[in-house]
Amino acid sequence: MNWQNLVQQRLKLGRPFVMAHRGNSAMLPENSPSAFYQAIADGADVIETDIHFTKDEEIVVIHDATVDRTLAGHGAVTAMTLAELKRLKIRQPAERQAIDERILSLPEYIAFTGGKIPTALELKDPRFAEARFAKKLVDILSRYQVLEIYGVISFELPKVQAVQAIYPPIATGWITMYHPFPNKPVNFIGPLWPILLLNPFYVTWAHRLGKIVCPLDPHPEKRLSLYLRLGVDMLITNNPGLTLRCLHGAAK
């Protein structure tokens, strides 16, 4: 899959692409190796994950600015080195307490997923808005030859614009909780799903502007008929296997 011609590819596919939200985060710890593995096994077309910088300016795959919720420790990600973060186990549900998983650096994520599956990197760390840090990200993506299949997304445009200033062809995306028009200078728009009810012409308008639409709705099965009727390009989901089964069922 190529971000630049995804709308055309979606038409050939005959269904929206399925984007795994932090891997298969419904069944396994979010952003964990097992969640990414399960998402790929489920047949997800794309993975969405989140990235922060560490104290020693490595890029790691984690959603929160602190480790408290998802790792067995306490404190800010930015206050710890990669080595210190690696000492903390990923928190597991009761039935998986024997499983020992550790946080992935971005290069490890690329290697673990084979560098083949398109990935949307949500830029969580404020430092991505700075040129020096944006370049660190581009350098990693270039080194591992994934610049064409990885994109950068954020709720904050300056972050994706800083990365785009370093590498203009990179696919960029903007997520919004409230803006009712798809008129931002990005390739990919992620509106909170009720916006599509507020503005029923949102998807059509976005397509005329050459943009990809993926509603912000990690449980899209509940509104699948709406999304199919509107012709959205992608569905973000906590459970890609379930979403794909529902899509295949709707096609029958």
Residue pairs with C-beta under 8 A, 6 or more apart in sequence:
1 9
1 17
1 45
1 46
1 118
1 149
2 9
2 148
2 149
3 118
3 148
3 149
3 151
3 171
3 187
3 188
3 212
4 169
4 171
4 187
6 17
6 212
6 233
6 234
7 207
7 210
7 212
7 233
9 17
10 16
10 17
10 233
10 234
14 251
15 228
15 247
15 251
16 227
16 228
16 232
16 233
16 234
16 235
16 247
17 45
17 46
17 233
17 234
17 235
18 43
18 44
18 45
18 46
18 234
18 235
18 237
18 240
18 243
18 244
18 247
19 44
19 45
19 46
19 47
19 48
19 120
19 214
19 234
19 235
19 236
19 237
19 240
20 35
20 36
20 39
20 42
20 44
20 46
20 47
20 48
20 237
20 240
21 48
21 218
21 236
21 237
21 238
22 30
22 31
22 35
22 48
22 49
22 50
22 63
22 238
23 30
23 31
23 32
23 34
23 35
23 36
23 37
23 38
23 39
23 47
23 49
24 35
24 38
24 39
24 42
24 44
24 238
24 239
24 240
24 241
25 31
25 35
25 218
25 238
26 238
26 239
26 242
27 35
27 38
27 239
28 34
28 35
28 38
29 35
29 70
29 90
29 91
29 92
29 93
29 96
29 101
30 63
30 70
31 49
31 50
31 61
31 62
31 63
31 70
31 103
31 104
32 90
32 101
33 101
33 104
33 112
34 99
34 101
36 47
36 49
36 109
36 112
36 113
37 112
38 241
39 47
39 240
40 47
40 113
40 117
42 239
42 240
42 241
42 244
43 240
43 241
43 244
44 117
44 240
44 244
45 117
45 118
45 234
46 117
46 118
46 119
46 120
46 234
47 113
47 117
47 118
47 119
47 120
48 119
48 120
48 122
48 153
48 236
49 61
49 109
49 119
49 120
49 121
49 122
50 61
50 62
50 63
50 121
50 122
50 124
51 59
51 60
51 61
51 62
51 106
51 121
51 122
51 123
51 124
51 125
51 137
52 59
52 60
52 62
52 65
52 77
52 78
52 124
52 125
53 59
53 60
53 77
53 78
53 125
53 127
53 133
53 136
54 60
54 77
54 78
54 80
54 81
54 82
54 85
55 78
55 79
55 80
55 81
55 84
56 81
56 82
57 133
57 136
58 81
58 82
58 105
58 106
59 105
59 106
59 136
59 137
59 140
60 77
60 82
60 85
60 103
60 104
60 105
60 106
61 103
61 104
61 105
61 106
61 109
62 70
62 71
62 77
62 103
62 124
63 70
63 124
64 70
64 77
65 76
65 77
65 78
65 124
65 125
66 74
66 75
66 76
66 77
67 73
67 74
67 75
67 76
67 77
67 80
67 85
67 88
68 74
68 75
69 91
70 90
70 91
71 85
71 88
71 89
71 90
71 91
71 103
72 88
72 89
72 90
72 91
73 87
73 88
77 85
77 125
78 125
82 105
85 102
85 103
86 102
86 103
88 102
88 103
89 100
89 101
89 102
90 101
90 102
90 103
92 99
92 101
104 112
106 121
106 137
106 140
107 140
107 143
107 144
109 119
110 140
110 144
110 146
111 144
113 119
115 144
115 145
115 146
116 149
117 149
118 149
118 150
118 151
119 146
119 149
119 150
119 151
120 150
120 151
120 152
120 153
120 173
120 188
121 137
121 150
121 151
121 152
121 153
122 153
122 154
122 175
123 137
123 152
123 153
123 154
123 156
123 159
123 160
123 163
124 154
125 133
126 159
127 133
128 134
128 137
128 152
128 154
128 159
128 162
128 163
129 156
129 158
129 159
129 162
130 162
131 162
131 165
131 166
133 162
134 159
134 162
134 163
134 165
134 166
135 166
137 152
137 163
138 147
138 163
138 166
138 167
138 170
141 147
141 150
141 167
141 170
142 167
147 167
147 169
147 170
148 169
150 170
150 171
151 170
151 171
151 172
151 173
151 187
151 188
152 159
152 160
152 163
152 164
152 170
152 171
152 172
152 173
153 160
153 172
153 173
153 174
153 175
153 188
153 190
154 160
154 173
154 174
154 175
155 174
155 175
155 176
155 177
157 174
157 184
157 186
160 172
160 173
160 174
160 186
161 172
163 170
163 172
164 170
164 172
171 187
171 188
172 186
172 187
172 188
173 186
173 187
173 188
173 189
173 190
173 212
173 214
174 184
174 186
174 188
174 189
174 190
175 190
175 191
175 216
176 189
176 190
176 191
176 192
176 195
176 216
177 192
177 216
178 192
178 195
179 191
179 195
180 191
180 195
180 198
180 199
180 202
181 199
181 202
181 205
182 189
182 191
182 202
182 205
182 206
182 209
182 211
182 213
183 209
186 211
187 210
187 211
187 212
188 211
188 212
188 214
189 206
189 211
189 212
189 213
189 214
190 214
190 215
190 216
190 236
191 202
191 213
191 215
191 216
192 215
192 216
192 217
193 215
193 216
193 217
193 220
193 223
195 202
195 215
196 202
196 203
196 215
196 226
196 230
196 232
197 226
199 205
200 230
202 213
202 230
203 213
203 230
203 231
203 232
204 231
206 212
206 213
207 213
207 231
212 233
212 234
213 232
213 233
213 234
214 232
214 233
214 234
214 235
214 236
215 223
215 227
215 232
215 235
215 236
216 236
217 223
217 235
217 236
218 236
218 237
218 238
219 237
219 238
220 227
220 235
220 236
220 237
220 243
221 237
221 242
221 243
221 246
224 235
224 246
224 247
224 250
225 250
227 235
228 250
235 243
235 247
237 243
